[in-house]
Amino acid sequence: MLILGSIAKDKTETQTKIHSVITNGCTLKKFRTMYKIKMQGFQRLCRRQLNYTCLPTASKIKSAPASSAAHGFIAKIEALKSAMG
């Protein structure tokens, strides 16, 4: 998205910019602003060292185990199939 938005020239610059905003606290500030966490107990969240278990969770949770050879990240989730099955 950074490349498409002309904010970064390439993957290396994108990774540098992302790492920078994560480490300097900008992302946490934006997170608080976007979701108005202060109204939902942001201070409590920070006191718990960002333990996100105090945030609401889905009533049904389904695991998606990887094969033993798999590593990396989830590339795609088919929401409808996941919800129905």
C-alpha positions in Angstrom: 0.0 0.0 0.0 2.9 2.4 0.7 4.3 1.8 -2.8 0.9 2.2 -4.4 0.3 5.4 -2.5 3.8 6.7 -3.5 4.9 6.9 0.1 7.7 4.4 -0.5 9.7 3.5 -3.6 10.3 -0.2 -3.0 9.9 -3.0 -0.5 13.1 -2.1 1.4 11.9 1.5 2.0 8.5 0.2 2.9 9.9 -2.1 5.6 12.1 0.7 6.9 9.1 3.1 7.2 6.9 0.4 8.9 9.6 -0.5 11.4 10.2 3.2 12.2 6.5 3.9 13.0 6.2 0.8 15.1 9.2 1.5 17.2 8.7 5.2 17.7 5.1 4.8 19.1 3.2 6.3 16.2 1.2 3.1 15.6 0.1 2.9 19.2 -1.0 6.5 19.1 -3.0 5.9 15.9 -4.5 2.7 17.3 -5.7 4.7 20.3 -7.1 7.4 18.1 -8.9 5.1 15.6 -10.6 2.9 18.1 -11.0 5.4 20.9 -9.4 3.0 23.3 -9.1 5.6 26.0 -12.9 5.5 26.3 -12.8 1.7 26.5 -10.0 1.5 29.1 -6.8 2.4 27.2 -5.0 3.2 30.5 -5.9 -0.3 31.8 -4.6 -1.8 28.6 -1.3 0.0 28.9 -0.9 -0.9 32.5 -1.2 -4.5 31.5 1.8 -4.1 29.1 -0.5 -4.3 26.1 -2.2 -7.5 27.1 -4.9 -7.5 24.5 -6.9 -10.1 26.4 -8.9 -7.3 28.0 -10.4 -6.4 24.5 -13.6 -8.1 23.4 -13.3 -11.4 21.5 -15.5 -13.4 19.2 -18.0 -15.8 20.8 -16.7 -18.6 18.6 -13.0 -19.1 18.0 -11.7 -21.6 15.4 -8.1 -22.6 15.2 -6.3 -22.9 11.9 -3.2 -25.1 12.4 -0.4 -25.1 9.9 1.1 -28.2 8.5 4.4 -29.3 10.1 6.4 -28.0 7.1 4.6 -24.6 6.9 6.0 -21.4 8.2 5.4 -17.8 7.6 2.0 -16.1 7.7 -1.6 -16.5 6.7 -2.1 -15.3 3.1 -5.8 -15.8 2.7 -8.9 -16.5 4.8 -12.2 -17.2 3.2 -14.5 -15.6 5.7 -17.8 -17.1 4.5 -16.4 -20.7 4.5 -14.8 -20.1 7.9 -18.1 -18.7 9.4 -20.2 -21.5 7.9 -17.9 -24.4 8.8 
